[in-house]
Amino acid sequence: MALEDKILVCRDCGKEFTFTVGEQEFYMSRGLQSEPTRCRECRSARRRNRFGETRQMYPAICASC
């Protein structure tokens, strides 16, 4: 079965987005059977807003520095 890019519609914003061949291969390698229902921006926003709070960020210095 040859894969090709698919155009999907985001369930949150209604914008069309591309489900690329690379993303489809990633989903298959993880055993995921459902296609994504949200675009990348809405998925990111949903992760940020999970539980209604924003993440606290702290300054850090890497071990090499």
DSSP file (Angstrom, degrees, kcal/mol; ACC not computed):
  #  RESIDUE AA STRUCTURE BP1 BP2  ACC     N-H-->O    O-->H-N    N-H-->O    O-->H-N    TCO  KAPPA ALPHA  PHI   PSI    X-CA   Y-CA   Z-CA
    1    1 A M              0   0    0      0, 0.0     2,-0.4     0, 0.0     0, 0.0   0.000 360.0 360.0 360.0 117.9    0.0    0.0    0.0
    2    2 A A        -     0   0    0      1,-0.0     2,-0.2     0, 0.0     0, 0.0  -0.689 360.0-142.2 -84.5 130.0    1.6    3.3   -1.1
    3    3 A L        +     0   0    0     -2,-0.4     2,-0.3    18,-0.0    18,-0.1  -0.605  20.8 179.0 -89.0 151.3    1.0    6.2    1.2
    4    4 A E        -     0   0    0     -2,-0.2    15,-0.1    15,-0.1    20,-0.0  -0.978  39.4 -79.9-145.9 157.5    0.4    9.7    0.1
    5    5 A D        -     0   0    0     -2,-0.3     2,-0.4     1,-0.1    15,-0.2  -0.229  44.8-152.8 -56.8 142.9   -0.3   13.0    1.9
    6    6 A K  E     -A   19   0A   0     13,-1.9    13,-3.4     2,-0.0     2,-0.6  -0.940   9.7-136.7-120.0 143.7   -3.8   13.5    3.1
    7    7 A I  E     +A   18   0A   0     -2,-0.4     2,-0.3    11,-0.2    11,-0.2  -0.893  31.1 178.6 -98.0 120.5   -5.7   16.8    3.6
    8    8 A L  E     -A   17   0A   0      9,-3.1     9,-2.8    -2,-0.6     2,-0.5  -0.778  25.3-124.6-118.4 163.9   -7.7   16.7    6.9
    9    9 A V  E     -A   16   0A   0     -2,-0.3     7,-0.2     7,-0.2     2,-0.2  -0.942  26.0-120.2-113.4 130.0   -9.8   19.3    8.6
   10   10 A C     >  -     0   0    0      5,-2.7     4,-1.1    -2,-0.5    28,-0.3  -0.450  11.7-146.5 -68.4 134.0   -9.1   20.4   12.2
   11   11 A R  T  4 S+     0   0    0     26,-2.9    27,-0.1    -2,-0.2    -1,-0.1   0.700  94.6  43.6 -76.0 -18.8  -12.0   19.7   14.6
   12   12 A D  T  4 S+     0   0    0     25,-0.3    -1,-0.1     3,-0.1    26,-0.1   0.920 130.6  15.0 -90.7 -53.5  -11.3   22.8   16.7
   13   13 A C  T  4 S-     0   0    0      2,-0.1    -2,-0.1    26,-0.0     3,-0.1   0.609  90.2-129.1-102.0 -13.5  -10.5   25.6   14.2
   14   14 A G     <  +     0   0    0     -4,-1.1     2,-0.2     1,-0.3    -3,-0.1   0.503  59.2 140.9  79.8   2.9  -11.9   24.1   11.0
   15   15 A K        -     0   0    0     -6,-0.1    -5,-2.7     1,-0.1    -1,-0.3  -0.530  54.6-115.9 -79.8 145.2   -8.6   24.8    9.1
   16   16 A E  E     +A    9   0A   0     -7,-0.2     2,-0.3    -2,-0.2    -7,-0.2  -0.571  37.0 179.3 -77.3 143.4   -7.3   22.2    6.6
   17   17 A F  E     -A    8   0A   0     -9,-2.8    -9,-3.1    -2,-0.2     2,-0.5  -0.973  27.6-111.5-142.5 158.1   -3.9   20.6    7.4
   18   18 A T  E     -A    7   0A   0     -2,-0.3     2,-0.9   -11,-0.2   -11,-0.2  -0.779  11.7-155.6 -96.6 128.3   -1.8   18.0    5.7
   19   19 A F  E     -A    6   0A   0    -13,-3.4   -13,-1.9    -2,-0.5   -15,-0.1  -0.861  32.6-149.0 -97.4  96.5   -1.2   14.6    7.3
   20   20 A T     >  -     0   0    0     -2,-0.9     4,-2.4   -15,-0.2     5,-0.2  -0.097  22.2-111.6 -72.5 165.2    2.1   13.8    5.6
   21   21 A V  H  > S+     0   0    0      1,-0.2     4,-2.6     2,-0.2     5,-0.2   0.895 119.4  54.0 -59.5 -41.9    3.5   10.5    4.6
   22   22 A G  H  > S+     0   0    0      1,-0.2     4,-2.1     2,-0.2    -1,-0.2   0.901 109.3  46.9 -61.4 -41.9    6.2   10.8    7.3
   23   23 A E  H  > S+     0   0    0      2,-0.2     4,-2.6     1,-0.2    -1,-0.2   0.894 111.2  52.0 -66.7 -39.1    3.5   11.4   10.0
   24   24 A Q  H  X S+     0   0    0     -4,-2.4     4,-2.4     2,-0.2    -2,-0.2   0.909 109.6  49.2 -63.4 -41.4    1.5    8.5    8.7
   25   25 A E  H  X S+     0   0    0     -4,-2.6     4,-2.5     2,-0.2    -1,-0.2   0.898 110.6  51.2 -63.8 -40.2    4.6    6.2    8.9
   26   26 A F  H  X S+     0   0    0     -4,-2.1     4,-1.4     2,-0.2    -2,-0.2   0.936 110.2  48.8 -60.9 -47.4    5.2    7.4   12.5
   27   27 A Y  H  <>S+     0   0    0     -4,-2.6     5,-2.6     1,-0.2     4,-0.4   0.919 112.9  48.0 -59.3 -44.3    1.6    6.7   13.5
   28   28 A M  H ><5S+     0   0    0     -4,-2.4     3,-1.1     1,-0.2    -1,-0.2   0.888 107.8  54.5 -65.1 -38.7    1.8    3.2   11.9
   29   29 A S  H 3<5S+     0   0    0     -4,-2.5    -1,-0.2     1,-0.3    -2,-0.2   0.784 111.0  46.5 -66.6 -25.4    5.2    2.5   13.7
   30   30 A R  T 3<5S-     0   0    0     -4,-1.4    -1,-0.3    -3,-0.3    -2,-0.2   0.440 116.5-114.3 -93.4  -2.0    3.5    3.3   17.0
   31   31 A G  T < 5 +     0   0    0     -3,-1.1     2,-0.4    -4,-0.4    -3,-0.2   0.676  62.3 153.6  77.9  17.1    0.5    1.2   16.3
   32   32 A L      < -     0   0    0     -5,-2.6    -1,-0.3    -6,-0.2    -2,-0.1  -0.676  21.5-177.8 -81.5 129.4   -1.8    4.2   16.2
   33   33 A Q        +     0   0    0     -2,-0.4     2,-0.3    -3,-0.1    -1,-0.1   0.653  54.7  80.3-103.9 -18.0   -4.9    3.5   14.0
   34   34 A S  S    S-     0   0    0     -7,-0.1     3,-0.1     1,-0.0    -2,-0.0  -0.675  75.6-126.1 -92.2 144.4   -6.7    6.9   14.2
   35   35 A E        -     0   0    0     -2,-0.3    -2,-0.1     1,-0.1    -1,-0.0  -0.513  40.6 -90.0 -79.0 155.4   -5.8    9.9   12.1
   36   36 A P        -     0   0    0      0, 0.0    -1,-0.1     0, 0.0     3,-0.0  -0.372  31.6-164.1 -64.7 146.1   -5.2   13.2   13.9
   37   37 A T        +     0   0    0      2,-0.1   -26,-2.9   -29,-0.1     2,-0.3   0.494  68.6  58.4-108.7  -7.4   -8.3   15.3   14.3
   38   38 A R  S    S-     0   0    0    -28,-0.3   -28,-0.1   -27,-0.1    -1,-0.0  -0.930  81.9-116.5-124.3 148.1   -6.5   18.6   15.2
   39   39 A C     >  -     0   0    0     -2,-0.3     4,-2.4     1,-0.1     5,-0.2  -0.263  40.2 -98.4 -72.3 168.3   -3.9   20.6   13.4
   40   40 A R  H  > S+     0   0    0      1,-0.2     4,-2.3     2,-0.2     5,-0.2   0.882 122.8  51.4 -57.5 -42.4   -0.4   21.1   14.9
   41   41 A E  H  > S+     0   0    0      1,-0.2     4,-2.5     2,-0.2    -1,-0.2   0.916 111.9  45.7 -64.2 -43.4   -1.3   24.6   16.3
   42   42 A C  H  > S+     0   0    0      2,-0.2     4,-2.4     1,-0.2    -1,-0.2   0.861 111.5  52.5 -70.2 -35.0   -4.5   23.3   18.0
   43   43 A R  H  X S+     0   0    0     -4,-2.4     4,-2.1     2,-0.2    -2,-0.2   0.925 111.7  46.7 -63.5 -43.2   -2.6   20.3   19.4
   44   44 A S  H  X S+     0   0    0     -4,-2.3     4,-2.4    -5,-0.2    -2,-0.2   0.921 112.9  48.6 -63.7 -44.7    0.1   22.5   20.9
   45   45 A A  H  X S+     0   0    0     -4,-2.5     4,-2.2     1,-0.2    -1,-0.2   0.892 110.1  52.1 -63.1 -39.6   -2.5   24.9   22.3
   46   46 A R  H  < S+     0   0    0     -4,-2.4     4,-0.4     2,-0.2    -1,-0.2   0.909 110.4  48.0 -64.0 -42.1   -4.4   22.0   23.9
   47   47 A R  H >< S+     0   0    0     -4,-2.1     3,-0.9     1,-0.2    -2,-0.2   0.917 112.8  48.8 -63.6 -42.9   -1.2   20.7   25.5
   48   48 A R  H 3< S+     0   0    0     -4,-2.4    -2,-0.2     1,-0.2    -1,-0.2   0.878 116.0  42.8 -63.7 -38.1   -0.4   24.1   26.9
   49   49 A N  T >< S+     0   0    0     -4,-2.2     3,-2.5    -5,-0.2    -1,-0.2   0.329  79.7 136.0 -94.8   7.3   -3.8   24.7   28.3
   50   50 A R  G X  S+     0   0    0     -3,-0.9     3,-1.0    -4,-0.4    -3,-0.1  -0.323  80.7   8.5 -57.9 134.9   -4.3   21.2   29.7
   51   51 A F  G 3  S-     0   0    0      1,-0.2    -1,-0.3     3,-0.0     3,-0.1   0.601 121.6 -85.2  66.5  13.9   -5.9   21.5   33.2
   52   52 A G  G <  S+     0   0    0     -3,-2.5     2,-0.3     1,-0.2    -1,-0.2   0.720 100.3 103.1  68.6  22.9   -6.4   25.3   32.7
   53   53 A E    <   -     0   0    0     -3,-1.0     2,-0.3    -5,-0.1    -1,-0.2  -0.950  64.4-127.9-135.2 156.2   -2.9   26.3   33.8
   54   54 A T        -     0   0    0     -2,-0.3     2,-0.2    -3,-0.1    -5,-0.1  -0.728  35.8-103.0 -99.3 154.3    0.3   27.4   32.1
   55   55 A R        -     0   0    0     -2,-0.3     2,-0.5    -7,-0.1    -1,-0.0  -0.542  28.4-125.0 -78.6 138.9    3.6   25.8   32.8
   56   56 A Q        -     0   0    0     -2,-0.2     2,-0.4     2,-0.0    -1,-0.1  -0.726  26.7-153.7 -81.7 126.0    6.0   27.6   35.0
   57   57 A M        -     0   0    0     -2,-0.5     0, 0.0     0, 0.0     0, 0.0  -0.831   8.8-166.1-105.1 142.6    9.4   28.0   33.3
   58   58 A Y        -     0   0    0     -2,-0.4     2,-0.1     0, 0.0    -2,-0.0  -0.947  26.9-107.6-125.5 145.3   12.7   28.3   35.1
   59   59 A P        -     0   0    0      0, 0.0     2,-0.3     0, 0.0     0, 0.0  -0.452  42.0-172.9 -68.7 145.5   16.1   29.4   33.9
   60   60 A A        -     0   0    0     -2,-0.1     2,-0.5     0, 0.0     0, 0.0  -0.976  21.8-146.8-140.1 152.5   18.6   26.6   33.6
   61   61 A I        -     0   0    0     -2,-0.3     0, 0.0     2,-0.0     0, 0.0  -0.986  29.3-123.4-118.7 127.2   22.3   26.2   32.9
   62   62 A C    >   -     0   0    0     -2,-0.5     3,-1.0     1,-0.1     0, 0.0  -0.266  21.1-114.3 -70.3 158.8   23.3   23.0   31.0
   63   63 A A  T 3  S+     0   0    0      1,-0.3    -1,-0.1     2,-0.2    -2,-0.0   0.768 114.4  58.1 -64.2 -26.6   25.9   20.7   32.5
   64   64 A S  T 3         0   0    0      1,-0.2    -1,-0.3     0, 0.0    -2,-0.0   0.734 360.0 360.0 -76.8 -21.9   28.4   21.5   29.7
   65   65 A C    <         0   0    0     -3,-1.0    -1,-0.2     0, 0.0    -2,-0.2   0.455 360.0 360.0 -86.9 360.0   28.4   25.2   30.5
